Amino acid sequence: MPAEPPRPSSSPAGEFLFKQGELVFGPVPASWLVEKLASGELPPDTLVAREGAAFAPMGEVTVFMEHAARASARRRVESQARAVAKARTIRRALKLAAVAACAAMAAGGAIAGVIWAIRSGVFEHDQQELAELRILASPPLVAIAPARADDELEYLGDEPAAAGKASTQRRPVARKSDAKSDDGARVERNYDSAGIQAIVQANQQRLFPCIREEAARDPSFRGELPFTFTVGNAGKVVKLWIDRRGYESGPLHACMSAQLAQWKFPLFQGERPSVSLSFRVGGG
């Protein structure tokens, strides 16, 4: 039988017997049992009883109910924390093992290494990380497209059938206004800036898979990704510029171009607008 500790002066008061397996110990102070609950040495379902009374779990005895509930909640939190830590450890081990598998592939075990990686779920973990990659978009800025040295009428994807007619046909437009160019001349602006912004905001998430694919190719691909595209009079994207060194062309540019080619804007007359926005890859 454990030695009885000094009886604390604080509540709860009274003495109880308690069971561990088939053995009965006590009587001990109720406050001592509370301390053992708090330290985890006794579980909340420990059977206790006053001398001469029937045994019941501590969580059903009035003096211990609150303490047993707290102990149970603490155990659940600790259990969840251990499960998360275990999952992280397994994940790290899988990645380290993936490195070893790659070494095995280089040594001639390529097929076996790929099969092991697929079965162990290494690729699934990487896909989950990419799916959870945060991408934040800035509000799109719509302005008259500035002249660029490489600005040719080059539609992304197939050129719209209406492209040749857009400059001659008169169609209703949502907004018509004039603006001054740099040399003071007035230029006609018939596009609806607010409408274009709304279309961009509704469709911009369709570009996120392109960014995740680039992050899969280059795990260090993070930070700002500013880009600009021009909308042609036929309501289709004319050209895309990615304003980040090293991405003026390549897989990311091709993927985003393919997506932008599917966007549809209203037909309009006059000067073409450019749309500038930026994605922050990784959030923050």
Secondary structure by P-SEA (a helix, b strand, c coil): cccccccccccccccccccccccccccccaaaaaaaaaaccccccbbbbcccbbbbccccccccaaaaaaaaaaaaaaaaaaaaaaaaaaaaaaaaaaaaaaaaaaacaaaaaaaaaaaaaaaaaaaaaaaabbbbbcccccccccccccccccccccccccccccccbbbbbcccccccccccbbbbbcccaaaaaaaaaaccccaaaaaaaaaaacccccccccbbbbbcccccccccccccccccccaaaaaaaaaaaabbbbbbccbbbbbbbccccccc
